[in-house]
Amino acid sequence: MTSLVRLENTGLSHDGKHFIFRHVDLTIRTGEFVAVLGPSGVGKSTLLRVVMGLIPPTEGQVTLAPSPSAQQAGSRRTALVFQDARLMPWRSVRRNVELGLEGLGLSRHDRHARAEESLRLVGLSAEASRWPRQLSGGQRQRVGVARALTVNPDLLLMDEPFGALDAITRAGLQAELLTIREKTRKTVLFVTHDIDEAILLADRIVVLAGKPASVRGDLPVGPRPRDPSSTAMRALADRLRALIAGEPDPGGAAYWQSAEI
């Protein structure tokens, strides 16, 4: 796989003295699902915005590889799914999904067709004409995912998108996200503080911890399907907890990869 995103010795400080994160080296390959795992307040969401180019790094550099899709009408290099859906209450579900397409040179018909396709992907075709207030929390988040997908991003960034949902709804959306990703093959950078969620979803888990934060570990997760109660997954969870806490790593990759999944 080719590299889509590369962070090299990247750091961010708002005053030039106190850094949120520093010396971050990270490569994301095309088609990967990478989770950034760490405690609340460590700078995970800020790192996403640096990757998107919304905030320039204080140190180092962030590089996105050239992509043919950047030349296609109706496409953007990156798209972000927030923790809350941030839907506009005066726009229908379809019009909320079309929002990211405005200003990209598409006709009204094409915007409508792209939005319908994205809503189909997230299972909300029947809700296209409804208003955000008529949707459940899980449905609103699915609209947020559809809005991001409709601009055909090279990199889909997700900022704890299921963190505010109840456990049952969250589990359902996690499963749906894996299905959507299987269909679209999008490259995903997913922020979470939930170890189980990272293990369930990601191909690789990057642990961000410390003050200033830095990458404490970059671990592959292993093949799917996965059993969270397996010896391998329990060992990986223990390893991630230790890295987040700054404790000695309880074992290298061979420690859990050799266990039966």
Backbone bond lengths (Angstrom), bond angles and torsions (degrees), N, CA, C in turn:
res aa  C-N    CA-C-N  psi(-1)  N-CA   C-N-CA  omega(-1)  CA-C   N-CA-C  phi
1 M - - - 1.463 - - 1.524 110.21 -
2 T 1.322 115.86 142.89 1.450 120.84 178.57 1.526 110.32 -84.30
3 S 1.319 116.22 156.20 1.462 121.26 179.27 1.524 109.59 -78.97
4 L 1.329 116.26 128.43 1.457 121.11 177.14 1.522 110.82 -97.36
5 V 1.334 116.93 -40.71 1.468 122.62 -177.86 1.524 108.76 -130.14
6 R 1.320 115.46 138.09 1.459 119.62 176.31 1.528 109.51 -137.33
7 L 1.328 115.70 122.94 1.460 121.71 172.02 1.518 107.77 -106.22
8 E 1.333 116.13 128.10 1.449 121.12 -177.49 1.526 110.14 -124.37
9 N 1.316 115.33 114.09 1.467 122.15 177.73 1.530 111.10 48.61
10 T 1.328 116.20 43.84 1.461 121.80 -172.31 1.523 111.54 -84.37
11 G 1.314 115.78 134.25 1.460 121.54 176.72 1.512 110.84 -140.39
12 L 1.325 115.63 156.10 1.463 120.65 178.90 1.512 110.11 -138.21
13 S 1.327 114.72 129.59 1.459 122.36 175.44 1.516 108.03 -139.54
14 H 1.334 116.41 139.36 1.456 119.83 178.80 1.527 112.16 -86.29
15 D 1.341 116.79 -16.21 1.471 119.10 -178.76 1.527 112.88 -127.13
16 G 1.324 117.07 3.72 1.455 120.17 179.82 1.512 114.58 81.64
17 K 1.334 116.85 -3.04 1.467 120.58 -178.43 1.525 111.70 -120.84
18 H 1.313 115.95 -47.63 1.458 121.05 -176.29 1.530 109.06 -101.86
19 F 1.311 115.97 114.77 1.456 121.52 -174.50 1.521 111.36 -94.70
20 I 1.336 115.59 138.19 1.466 121.69 173.08 1.522 108.76 -75.61
21 F 1.328 116.57 -48.85 1.468 121.71 171.13 1.522 107.79 -142.27
22 R 1.331 114.87 159.76 1.459 119.03 -175.02 1.529 109.57 -154.59
23 H 1.330 115.29 151.25 1.474 122.07 176.52 1.531 111.58 57.15
24 V 1.333 115.93 40.62 1.466 120.05 179.47 1.528 109.25 -88.22
25 D 1.324 115.62 118.14 1.462 123.01 173.60 1.525 107.44 -115.05
26 L 1.321 116.35 124.21 1.459 120.03 -176.15 1.522 109.36 -154.93
27 T 1.322 115.59 132.79 1.459 121.53 174.82 1.526 108.72 -120.71
28 I 1.322 116.33 131.01 1.469 122.46 177.05 1.520 107.26 -116.43
29 R 1.306 115.88 122.66 1.463 120.68 -177.66 1.525 110.76 -91.59
30 T 1.309 115.48 151.70 1.455 121.49 -179.61 1.528 110.53 -56.32
31 G 1.340 115.98 129.12 1.454 121.65 178.65 1.513 114.87 90.08
32 E 1.332 118.40 -4.03 1.468 121.13 -179.95 1.517 111.83 -80.45
33 F 1.320 114.98 153.43 1.461 123.27 168.62 1.524 106.08 -113.74
34 V 1.332 115.91 104.89 1.462 122.00 -176.57 1.522 109.05 -110.58
35 A 1.324 116.64 127.74 1.462 121.92 175.39 1.527 109.08 -101.72
36 V 1.332 115.91 133.72 1.465 121.62 170.85 1.523 106.40 -100.01
37 L 1.314 115.74 114.45 1.459 122.88 -173.98 1.523 110.15 -111.26
38 G 1.325 116.28 135.33 1.447 119.60 177.68 1.516 110.75 179.96
39 P 1.329 117.06 167.23 1.468 120.45 -179.28 1.523 111.74 -68.34
40 S 1.324 116.31 160.93 1.462 121.24 177.63 1.526 109.80 -60.37
41 G 1.326 115.86 139.68 1.453 121.10 176.69 1.511 115.46 84.80
42 V 1.328 117.80 5.59 1.464 119.75 -175.84 1.530 112.19 -84.22
43 G 1.340 117.47 -14.24 1.457 120.33 178.50 1.513 114.40 110.74
44 K 1.336 117.16 16.28 1.469 120.34 -178.31 1.527 111.56 -64.04
45 S 1.329 116.90 -47.69 1.465 120.43 -179.46 1.521 110.97 -65.04
46 T 1.318 116.86 -37.12 1.456 120.69 177.66 1.514 110.79 -64.46
47 L 1.325 116.79 -38.19 1.461 120.72 177.31 1.524 111.20 -60.65
48 L 1.336 117.52 -39.54 1.459 120.50 176.97 1.526 110.93 -59.43
49 R 1.321 116.43 -42.81 1.462 120.08 -177.48 1.526 111.49 -69.70
50 V 1.318 116.91 -29.55 1.464 120.17 173.73 1.524 109.77 -68.48
51 V 1.318 117.36 -42.69 1.467 121.14 177.91 1.528 110.42 -60.93
52 M 1.347 117.27 -39.85 1.467 121.61 179.85 1.523 112.75 -70.16
53 G 1.326 117.26 -17.89 1.448 120.55 -176.16 1.510 113.81 89.79
54 L 1.346 117.00 8.25 1.467 120.21 178.76 1.522 111.65 -74.92
55 I 1.340 116.44 -27.96 1.463 122.40 177.56 1.521 107.56 -128.16
56 P 1.335 119.20 123.84 1.469 119.58 178.81 1.525 110.42 -75.15
57 P 1.326 118.35 140.68 1.464 119.86 177.73 1.522 111.02 -68.79
58 T 1.320 115.93 149.76 1.462 121.32 175.37 1.512 110.81 -77.24
59 E 1.320 116.04 -34.86 1.463 122.43 -179.81 1.523 109.20 -132.08
60 G 1.317 116.27 155.32 1.446 120.97 174.87 1.519 112.37 71.13
61 Q 1.316 115.25 -161.56 1.458 118.94 -177.30 1.522 111.30 -150.03
62 V 1.336 113.40 157.16 1.464 122.25 176.09 1.520 107.07 -123.03
63 T 1.318 116.50 126.37 1.462 121.23 -176.42 1.522 109.99 -123.98
64 L 1.328 116.78 128.16 1.454 123.14 170.32 1.519 107.95 -105.21
65 A 1.321 115.98 128.02 1.463 120.37 -178.34 1.521 110.24 -65.20
66 P 1.338 117.58 149.02 1.462 120.03 175.23 1.523 110.59 -58.61
67 S 1.328 116.25 147.28 1.459 120.13 -176.71 1.516 110.49 -142.07
68 P 1.342 117.20 135.80 1.470 119.41 177.63 1.522 113.30 -59.64
69 S 1.338 117.77 -30.53 1.468 119.61 -177.05 1.516 111.95 -66.51
70 A 1.333 116.60 -21.51 1.467 119.24 179.13 1.524 111.35 -64.42
71 Q 1.334 116.82 -21.36 1.458 120.51 -179.74 1.524 112.71 -91.58
72 Q 1.322 117.37 -5.60 1.454 120.91 -177.21 1.523 110.75 -86.45
73 A 1.315 116.15 139.07 1.459 120.11 177.35 1.522 109.54 -62.46
74 G 1.317 115.88 138.05 1.454 120.17 177.65 1.508 114.21 82.36
75 S 1.331 117.36 17.71 1.466 120.18 -179.47 1.525 110.66 -122.19
76 R 1.322 115.22 150.18 1.455 122.38 173.34 1.523 108.03 -129.93
77 R 1.330 116.84 153.92 1.460 119.89 -179.18 1.520 111.74 -65.87
78 T 1.340 116.60 -40.28 1.459 121.32 -176.32 1.523 110.19 -134.89
79 A 1.330 115.40 156.89 1.466 121.53 173.02 1.519 107.80 -146.39
80 L 1.325 116.47 145.91 1.457 122.26 -173.51 1.520 110.89 -119.66
81 V 1.332 115.97 131.49 1.465 122.78 172.11 1.527 107.01 -104.69
82 F 1.334 116.59 122.13 1.456 122.22 -174.84 1.530 111.28 -85.64
83 Q 1.345 115.21 169.12 1.469 120.24 176.13 1.518 110.74 -64.81
84 D 1.341 117.34 -39.25 1.465 120.76 170.85 1.518 106.78 -108.68
85 A 1.321 116.56 149.03 1.459 120.68 -169.32 1.524 113.93 -64.43
86 R 1.340 117.67 -27.29 1.465 122.42 179.25 1.527 111.36 54.43
87 L 1.324 115.40 49.67 1.449 120.34 177.43 1.522 110.34 -85.41
88 M 1.311 115.91 149.48 1.457 120.68 176.85 1.520 108.52 -84.89
89 P 1.338 118.18 118.56 1.470 120.52 -172.40 1.510 113.91 -66.29
90 W 1.335 118.99 -20.29 1.458 121.87 -177.77 1.536 111.84 -90.92
91 R 1.328 117.07 2.83 1.460 120.94 178.12 1.522 109.39 -115.40
92 S 1.313 116.31 142.05 1.466 120.33 176.63 1.526 110.18 -65.19
93 V 1.327 115.00 169.80 1.466 119.54 177.61 1.525 110.23 -55.72
94 R 1.326 117.52 -48.67 1.460 120.03 -179.50 1.518 111.63 -60.59
95 R 1.318 116.99 -43.16 1.463 120.43 -178.56 1.519 111.52 -68.63
96 N 1.325 118.01 -30.37 1.458 119.92 173.32 1.520 111.27 -65.79
97 V 1.323 116.73 -40.38 1.463 120.54 179.39 1.521 110.69 -68.07
98 E 1.335 117.22 -34.25 1.455 121.27 179.95 1.531 112.81 -72.17
99 L 1.311 117.41 -14.05 1.462 121.03 -171.49 1.533 112.57 -54.68
100 G 1.342 116.91 -44.72 1.459 119.25 -177.54 1.519 114.05 -68.18
101 L 1.328 116.87 -15.48 1.461 121.27 -178.85 1.524 112.81 -86.51
102 E 1.315 116.25 -14.72 1.459 119.36 -177.32 1.528 109.99 -67.22
103 G 1.310 115.90 135.44 1.461 120.95 -178.43 1.512 113.86 86.21
104 L 1.349 117.74 5.52 1.465 120.63 -178.65 1.531 112.78 -104.10
105 G 1.327 117.44 11.04 1.451 120.47 173.43 1.511 115.55 82.99
106 L 1.325 118.10 15.32 1.452 121.23 179.16 1.532 110.50 -93.66
107 S 1.317 115.99 147.73 1.455 120.05 174.82 1.524 109.29 -71.96
108 R 1.328 115.36 164.62 1.469 119.74 177.46 1.527 110.64 -59.16
109 H 1.328 116.50 -40.38 1.468 120.54 179.31 1.521 110.86 -61.83
110 D 1.332 117.45 -43.84 1.458 120.70 -179.05 1.528 111.32 -67.76
111 R 1.329 116.70 -38.88 1.474 119.13 177.42 1.521 109.91 -61.94
112 H 1.329 115.47 -42.95 1.465 120.54 179.70 1.535 110.38 -61.53
113 A 1.332 116.86 -44.76 1.462 120.93 -178.33 1.531 111.35 -65.90
114 R 1.329 116.63 -40.15 1.470 119.88 179.64 1.524 110.35 -66.07
115 A 1.329 116.56 -41.32 1.464 120.22 178.97 1.523 110.74 -64.22
116 E 1.305 117.15 -41.64 1.464 120.61 179.15 1.517 111.10 -61.81
117 E 1.325 117.19 -40.40 1.459 120.34 179.16 1.528 111.41 -65.25
118 S 1.332 116.85 -41.65 1.465 120.07 178.79 1.521 111.38 -66.62
119 L 1.319 117.09 -39.00 1.465 120.41 177.39 1.529 110.73 -65.82
120 R 1.313 116.67 -34.94 1.462 119.39 175.85 1.525 110.75 -63.64
121 L 1.322 116.38 -40.60 1.463 120.54 -179.89 1.528 112.29 -60.50
122 V 1.336 117.14 -36.43 1.465 120.29 -178.18 1.520 112.54 -96.75
123 G 1.339 116.78 7.03 1.458 120.58 175.01 1.505 115.33 75.69
124 L 1.338 117.51 30.45 1.467 120.38 -177.63 1.521 113.02 -123.38
125 S 1.316 118.08 24.73 1.467 120.11 -179.78 1.526 111.74 -56.70
126 A 1.324 116.61 -38.34 1.470 120.53 -177.01 1.523 112.46 -72.74
127 E 1.330 117.64 -13.35 1.465 120.76 -177.31 1.520 112.54 -102.12
128 A 1.322 118.55 8.95 1.464 121.85 -171.07 1.528 113.17 -57.77
129 S 1.313 117.26 -34.13 1.470 120.14 -175.96 1.524 113.41 -93.90
130 R 1.312 117.23 -0.19 1.464 120.02 -179.20 1.524 110.95 -79.95
131 W 1.338 114.48 169.68 1.460 120.99 179.05 1.526 109.09 -102.51
132 P 1.330 118.33 152.88 1.463 120.61 -178.77 1.528 113.70 -52.15
133 R 1.326 117.82 -36.50 1.463 120.53 -178.30 1.524 112.41 -65.56
134 Q 1.320 116.97 -16.81 1.458 121.51 -178.84 1.531 112.56 -91.06
135 L 1.315 117.25 0.99 1.457 121.86 -176.14 1.523 111.46 -104.11
136 S 1.314 115.74 154.43 1.462 120.67 171.44 1.530 109.40 -76.62
137 G 1.332 116.64 169.91 1.461 120.35 178.88 1.514 111.97 -60.22
138 G 1.321 116.38 -41.78 1.450 119.71 178.87 1.516 112.56 -64.97
139 Q 1.320 116.77 -39.27 1.463 120.55 178.13 1.525 111.03 -65.23
140 R 1.329 116.85 -39.68 1.463 119.33 178.68 1.529 110.83 -62.38
141 Q 1.324 116.80 -39.28 1.458 118.69 178.30 1.518 111.28 -66.85
142 R 1.315 117.16 -35.16 1.462 119.87 177.00 1.523 111.09 -65.87
143 V 1.328 116.87 -34.09 1.462 119.90 174.02 1.531 109.86 -63.40
144 G 1.330 116.46 -40.49 1.462 119.90 177.04 1.516 112.47 -61.31
145 V 1.326 116.72 -39.72 1.467 120.57 177.13 1.531 110.05 -65.98
146 A 1.339 116.46 -43.32 1.465 120.28 178.64 1.525 111.23 -60.88
147 R 1.314 117.12 -41.45 1.469 120.97 179.64 1.526 110.70 -60.98
148 A 1.335 116.79 -39.89 1.463 120.18 178.58 1.525 111.45 -69.48
149 L 1.325 117.36 -41.28 1.464 120.80 -177.73 1.519 112.51 -68.82
150 T 1.326 117.31 -29.09 1.461 119.99 -172.83 1.520 112.98 -66.44
151 V 1.336 118.82 -19.46 1.462 120.83 177.80 1.527 111.56 -91.81
152 N 1.344 116.88 8.77 1.457 122.59 175.71 1.531 112.48 51.07
153 P 1.341 118.30 55.49 1.462 119.92 -175.39 1.533 112.38 -71.59
154 D 1.320 116.14 148.67 1.457 120.05 170.34 1.524 109.91 -69.77
155 L 1.332 115.96 -35.72 1.460 121.97 -177.89 1.519 109.45 -128.06
156 L 1.334 116.28 120.50 1.462 122.47 176.99 1.513 108.30 -99.09
157 L 1.325 116.48 117.22 1.460 121.96 179.64 1.520 108.76 -103.50
158 M 1.341 116.67 135.67 1.464 121.16 -176.12 1.534 108.61 -131.57
159 D 1.331 115.16 118.96 1.462 121.88 -173.83 1.532 110.24 -101.85
160 E 1.339 116.82 86.64 1.468 123.15 -178.49 1.523 110.55 45.97
161 P 1.339 118.30 54.38 1.465 120.40 -170.84 1.523 114.53 -67.60
162 F 1.342 117.71 -17.81 1.464 119.96 -177.79 1.528 111.89 -112.53
163 G 1.310 117.29 8.90 1.457 121.10 -173.35 1.511 115.38 -65.61
164 A 1.338 117.65 -27.05 1.461 120.73 -176.37 1.526 112.87 -96.40
165 L 1.327 117.32 5.82 1.459 120.75 -175.06 1.524 111.25 -98.46
166 D 1.337 115.31 157.50 1.461 119.26 175.88 1.520 110.12 -68.87
167 A 1.333 116.42 162.89 1.459 121.66 -171.14 1.524 112.68 -60.48
168 I 1.341 117.77 -40.57 1.460 120.44 -177.40 1.525 110.78 -68.42
169 T 1.351 116.36 -45.86 1.459 120.04 178.84 1.521 110.65 -63.86
170 R 1.327 115.06 -39.72 1.464 119.85 -179.71 1.524 111.08 -61.78
171 A 1.313 117.10 -45.38 1.466 120.94 -179.89 1.528 110.79 -61.60
172 G 1.322 116.13 -40.47 1.452 119.61 178.87 1.517 112.61 -63.92
173 L 1.339 116.77 -41.89 1.464 120.42 -179.76 1.521 111.94 -71.22
174 Q 1.319 117.33 -32.84 1.468 119.86 175.45 1.526 110.17 -61.08
175 A 1.331 115.64 -44.50 1.465 119.70 178.97 1.529 110.45 -64.42
176 E 1.342 116.53 -40.87 1.457 119.95 179.41 1.524 111.17 -64.62
177 L 1.335 116.59 -38.77 1.462 119.94 179.73 1.523 111.01 -61.80
178 L 1.329 117.42 -42.10 1.460 120.11 177.90 1.522 111.21 -62.73
179 T 1.337 117.27 -37.95 1.459 120.82 177.86 1.526 111.06 -66.55
180 I 1.339 116.65 -44.16 1.465 121.11 179.24 1.521 110.48 -62.76
181 R 1.311 115.92 -42.47 1.449 119.86 -179.51 1.528 111.24 -65.59
182 E 1.328 117.12 -36.83 1.457 121.08 176.67 1.525 110.87 -62.74
183 K 1.338 116.65 -36.37 1.467 120.77 -179.36 1.522 112.07 -76.12
184 T 1.332 117.09 -39.23 1.464 120.58 -173.12 1.516 114.02 -94.99
185 R 1.337 117.15 -22.90 1.474 123.99 -177.11 1.530 111.84 58.01
186 K 1.322 116.41 31.13 1.457 120.35 178.16 1.529 111.50 -68.77
187 T 1.316 115.44 148.24 1.453 121.66 169.38 1.522 107.48 -79.69
188 V 1.343 116.69 130.15 1.461 121.03 -173.66 1.522 110.30 -125.72
189 L 1.328 115.79 133.48 1.464 122.60 170.10 1.518 106.38 -117.29
190 F 1.327 116.44 112.73 1.467 123.48 -166.69 1.523 109.40 -119.65
191 V 1.322 116.81 121.96 1.463 122.26 179.24 1.526 109.87 -94.95
192 T 1.324 116.34 134.37 1.461 120.88 176.64 1.528 110.13 -156.34
193 H 1.343 115.93 156.31 1.460 120.14 170.09 1.525 110.00 -109.38
194 D 1.338 116.36 7.13 1.459 122.71 -176.03 1.527 109.86 -100.71
195 I 1.330 117.03 112.88 1.458 121.64 -176.89 1.520 111.25 -61.99
196 D 1.324 117.30 -44.90 1.464 120.14 -178.73 1.529 111.31 -62.21
197 E 1.329 116.73 -39.06 1.460 120.46 178.96 1.519 110.87 -64.26
198 A 1.326 116.79 -43.42 1.463 120.65 179.11 1.524 110.91 -61.34
199 I 1.335 116.74 -44.19 1.462 120.66 -179.73 1.524 111.19 -64.56
200 L 1.319 117.19 -39.53 1.461 121.09 -178.95 1.520 112.06 -65.92
201 L 1.342 117.34 -41.59 1.459 120.90 -168.37 1.520 115.16 -95.06
202 A 1.309 118.43 -37.51 1.458 121.05 -162.66 1.529 114.39 -88.74
203 D 1.331 114.74 152.83 1.455 121.42 166.46 1.529 109.97 -80.68
204 R 1.344 115.79 -36.36 1.464 122.78 178.27 1.512 108.47 -136.30
205 I 1.327 116.26 149.05 1.454 121.82 176.91 1.516 108.73 -121.45
206 V 1.336 115.26 123.07 1.458 122.21 176.83 1.521 107.81 -103.79
207 V 1.319 116.80 120.94 1.462 122.01 -178.43 1.526 108.89 -93.12
208 L 1.347 115.16 121.12 1.463 121.82 177.49 1.513 107.81 -111.06
209 A 1.333 117.07 120.04 1.467 119.88 -176.07 1.520 109.25 -156.63
210 G 1.342 114.85 166.90 1.457 121.76 177.81 1.512 112.51 97.64
211 K 1.341 115.91 174.86 1.462 123.51 177.39 1.531 109.04 -136.08
212 P 1.323 118.48 111.48 1.463 125.95 -8.94 1.524 110.29 -64.57
213 A 1.322 115.43 156.50 1.457 120.11 -177.30 1.518 110.96 -69.56
214 S 1.314 115.30 148.88 1.455 122.60 174.17 1.520 107.66 -148.44
215 V 1.307 116.30 170.30 1.461 120.29 178.57 1.518 108.91 -76.87
216 R 1.334 116.22 115.46 1.459 121.81 -178.67 1.528 112.30 -95.41
217 G 1.322 115.90 -14.61 1.453 119.41 179.33 1.512 110.24 -170.69
218 D 1.327 116.50 152.01 1.462 123.31 178.64 1.524 105.74 -140.86
219 L 1.342 115.50 97.56 1.456 120.87 -167.02 1.521 112.19 -117.19
220 P 1.339 118.49 131.75 1.461 120.72 169.94 1.518 110.00 -72.47
221 V 1.313 116.62 151.52 1.465 119.62 -176.01 1.521 112.65 -99.27
222 G 1.308 119.03 -33.32 1.456 119.78 -179.50 1.507 112.03 111.26
223 P 1.319 116.92 175.79 1.474 121.36 -172.95 1.517 112.93 -72.64
224 R 1.335 114.51 160.19 1.457 122.14 172.83 1.524 108.55 -102.58
225 P 1.347 118.33 157.11 1.474 128.28 -1.42 1.515 111.64 -73.07
226 R 1.340 115.74 159.76 1.460 121.78 -175.36 1.513 110.64 -120.56
227 D 1.296 115.31 141.73 1.457 122.48 176.28 1.525 107.80 -110.20
228 P 1.349 117.84 107.15 1.474 120.19 -177.31 1.522 113.68 -56.87
229 S 1.339 117.31 -22.33 1.461 119.78 -178.24 1.526 112.69 -91.21
230 S 1.343 118.02 -0.40 1.454 120.54 -178.40 1.530 110.40 -69.09
231 T 1.300 115.36 159.78 1.469 120.56 178.50 1.515 111.23 -58.33
232 A 1.340 116.91 -41.36 1.456 120.79 -178.46 1.523 111.82 -63.63
233 M 1.322 117.08 -46.18 1.453 120.14 -176.98 1.531 111.62 -71.10
234 R 1.327 117.72 -35.75 1.469 119.75 176.25 1.524 110.38 -65.14
235 A 1.324 116.25 -39.77 1.463 119.59 178.49 1.524 111.00 -65.65
236 L 1.323 116.75 -39.82 1.461 119.92 177.39 1.520 110.95 -63.96
237 A 1.339 117.99 -42.47 1.466 121.43 178.41 1.527 110.79 -60.42
238 D 1.336 117.14 -42.56 1.466 120.56 178.03 1.524 110.51 -62.13
239 R 1.302 115.30 -39.84 1.460 119.92 -179.64 1.525 111.43 -65.34
240 L 1.323 116.60 -41.12 1.462 120.89 179.29 1.523 111.03 -66.28
241 R 1.325 117.35 -41.26 1.470 120.23 177.80 1.522 110.68 -60.15
242 A 1.314 116.95 -41.76 1.457 120.58 -179.95 1.522 111.28 -64.57
243 L 1.319 117.01 -41.97 1.465 120.41 -179.82 1.528 111.13 -65.30
244 I 1.335 116.98 -41.13 1.466 120.78 178.69 1.522 110.85 -63.53
245 A 1.322 116.27 -39.23 1.463 121.28 -177.76 1.523 112.87 -80.08
246 G 1.325 117.50 -5.67 1.460 120.37 -178.62 1.506 113.65 77.79
247 E 1.327 116.79 17.27 1.464 120.89 179.42 1.525 109.69 -86.90
248 P 1.335 117.32 165.47 1.460 120.30 176.58 1.523 110.57 -58.54
249 D 1.331 115.72 139.07 1.456 120.96 178.89 1.528 109.37 -62.73
250 P 1.350 118.98 122.94 1.451 120.94 -177.51 1.517 114.92 -71.34
251 G 1.309 118.27 -5.05 1.457 119.47 177.45 1.503 111.31 171.58
252 G 1.326 116.77 150.20 1.448 122.04 177.24 1.512 110.32 -76.22
253 A 1.343 114.60 -176.39 1.465 119.37 -176.98 1.522 111.17 -57.72
254 A 1.326 117.36 -35.57 1.463 119.84 -177.97 1.528 111.56 -64.06
255 Y 1.328 116.49 -23.86 1.450 121.02 -177.71 1.530 111.59 -61.74
256 W 1.325 116.13 -39.46 1.460 118.31 -179.39 1.515 113.46 -105.74
257 Q 1.357 117.75 -27.16 1.448 119.03 -179.31 1.529 111.14 -68.04
258 S 1.315 116.58 -24.34 1.457 119.73 -179.30 1.532 111.37 -81.32
259 A 1.345 116.32 -14.21 1.458 119.04 179.97 1.518 110.57 -76.09
260 E 1.308 115.91 156.12 1.459 120.57 179.98 1.513 110.07 -76.32
261 I 1.327 116.92 127.62 1.472 121.90 179.93 1.519 109.14 -88.79
